[in-house]
Amino acid sequence: MLLIEEVVKRHGPRTVLDRVSLRARPGRVTAFLGPNGAGKSSTLRVLLGLDRPDGGRALVGGRPYRDLRDPLRTVGSMLDGSGAHRSRRARDHLSWVARSNGIPRRRVDEVLEQVGLAGSGRVRVGRYSLGMGQRLGLAAALLGSPEALVLDEPVNGLDPEGIRWIRGLLRRHADGGGTVLLSSHLMSEVAGVADDLVVIAAGRVVATGTLAEVTAGHPSLEDAFFALTGSTQEVDR
């Protein structure tokens, strides 16, 4: 399980996260929604040990991320697309990531095949389209066959076929007992895959519950989102 409890994060005098709490459970897809600047990315960075909170705690399988040994075997993440240098070949990037976590090199070929990049593994990342970069980021997240996936805007840049593919991938991961936590600005995709929702606005969680609970009384997830956040902008990360 992924657990965030009463997390506070400040940047100077500004409070970015104000006692944020959420949990993503095994066997469920949990969607994390909020307007631009609401605190989604900051929350995920705290969860993954990239930022230290000023209060509260964030746990992955009951432990802080920094205490995990070979963390990619526990949680796979994608926060900023592929995360690979543009001059590197995709295969070389994944091989380095695998070695850093004691993951067998055979997994590189397996995940390239899984994400549809088997024929592009020797291409430099700088030649990748946005959608191919997203697929490479997903390949890195899947390398360690992790129990949990944490994904920020995973369908960004994907065509309709790619969006349908990742929807199936996330559903299969959860149905197999895995945990999925994702942020997305595509309401239709969230409504099509999420079991649970967490909505954040101005650094505070304003709603949690199942998809049915959060959307109760509203014609659609989009209407519920705008009512909960008071936002007139398109939801984004």
Summary of the structure (lengths in Angstrom):
residues: 237
radius of gyration: 17.4
end to end distance: 22.8
largest distance: 51.0
contacts: 791
relative contact order: 0.18
helix: 38%
strand: 26%
